[in-house]
Amino acid sequence: MKMPGANEPSVVKIIELIGISQKGWEDAAANAMKEAARTVRNIKGIDLKRCSATVEKNTIVEYIAVVKIAFDVER
């Protein structure tokens, strides 16, 4: 994540989200990012914390990505 400059906000907030997909972990992370972007402005970065999956009958049926999203705090 880029550090703020002299004229940029100096406070960043981080939220944790869980994205879910039937396609893969990358898509699950992208789903979390898309959802955050609906209500959060000035997103600066995303950190993939953990991946997991739901398995049924020896097949992955759901990919789960836990992400942390960083954004500038508006003043």
N, C-alpha and C positions, 0 to 999 in steps of 0.2 A: 504494500500500500504506500502510495506517495505521501510524504510528509507535507503538511500545509506550509505555504509560503507566508510572507509578511502580510499580504492582503487577503489571505484565505482564512476561513473559519479554523479555529484551533481545537474544536471539540468534535469528536466522532462518536456516534452511538452504534452499538452492535446489537442486532437481534438474531435470535436463533429460530430457524424454520425447518420443517421437514417436508421434502418434496417426494411425491410418489409417482411412479410410472410403470406401465406394463412393457415398455420398450427397453429401458436400461438405466444405469445410474446417472449417466450424463444427462439424459432426458429428465430424470427425477430432479436433479440439481437445477436444470433450466426451468422446470415447472415452479420450483420454489422462488427462483429469481423473478420470473414473470409475475407471480402473485404479489411479491413484495413491491415490484415496480408499479403496481396499480395504486398504491397508497403512499409509498415512500419516495421522496425526491432526493436527488443528489447522492445516489448510490455510488460508492467509490471502490468497493471490492467484495469478493465472496470467498469464503474459506470453507472447503469441504472437510467437515469434521469426521464423518463416519458413513459408511455404506453398509446396508444390510438388505436382506431379501426375505420374502415370504415364499415358502416352498409347499407345493401340494403335489402328491403322487410323484415325487422325485423330479419335479420341474419347477423352476422359478416362475412364479405367477405375478410377482409384484416386487419392483425395485424401490428401495427407500434410501434417500440421501439426506443426511442431517447437515445443514449448512449454517454458517454465520455470515450475515450480510452487514457491511459497514457503510454508514452514510454520514454526511456532514450534518451537524445540528444547526438549524437556522436560528438566527437571533434577530 
